[in-house]
Every structure is written in C-alpha cells, then in structure tokens.
C-alpha cells in the first residue's frame, strides 16, 4: 500500500471536503517549497525525514527544469 497525504479543506460554500494526493507527490511539493524558502539540503532532509541525497537530486532536477534559480549543475560545495 502506498502512502498518501490527506487534508480537510473548506470549499467556497463553507463545506468541508477531503483532498488527497499520493505521498510521493506530497514529498516532491514539500521539497520544492522548502528549497524555495532558501533552506539547505540538509535542513530540508531533516524537516521531511529523508536522505540529503534525495533533496540534492530534487534540487538538481528542479534547477535543470528552470523551476529553481541558479545553474543546473550543482557544485560539491552546495551538497556539503
């Protein structure tokens, strides 16, 4: 069974409605959010409970796609 992220949201009429998405999508979105806040890979990894290398790979991919500012290639200084 795969993980999901679920939350109860209120629509325009004030009615509560459940919203969910696969856990992997939720983690990707959270990594992007924290990186956009300027957090380091190590801090992001600690915050969401994953390996720093996972955050590094996401940062590299997001930079290559132009989603994050900066060059696509990440130096070892940024990783360390």
Secondary structure, DSSP 4 states (H G I P E B T S, - for coil): ---EEEEEEE-TTS-EEEEEEEHHHHHHHHHHHHHHTT--HHHHHHHHTS-HHHHHHHHHHHHHTTSSSS-SS--HHHH-
